[in-house]
Amino acid sequence: MLASVIRELIAPELPQCPQECGVVTITEVEVSRDYSYATVYVSAIAHPDLALEHFEDRVHELQHRLSVLKRKRIPLLRFRIDRRGERAARLEALLDAEEER
């Protein structure tokens, strides 16, 4: 529940990412059990590092957006690149190579 609210509060920043990144999405938000941290996983079609840099540069502004949560403990935001797509493509390539043998 909290993760989806955090996603909604951060989502308006997505169109502000550099155009070189292509389509940028928030793939997942994980909130720690004690609500200390919210890890936001970001995916970009091109230049995911640039997208990550964009979010990290604006972390204070985005953190401020979470103040509307009116909670005793507001999680600190951390941004990470979601590499699941890359891993899936690599695994698929390995499986294809194995089939060709």
Helices and strands as residue ranges (DSSP letters): H 2-10, G 11-16, G 19-21, E 24-31, E 37-44, H 48-57, H 59-65, G 66-69, E 76-81, H 84-100
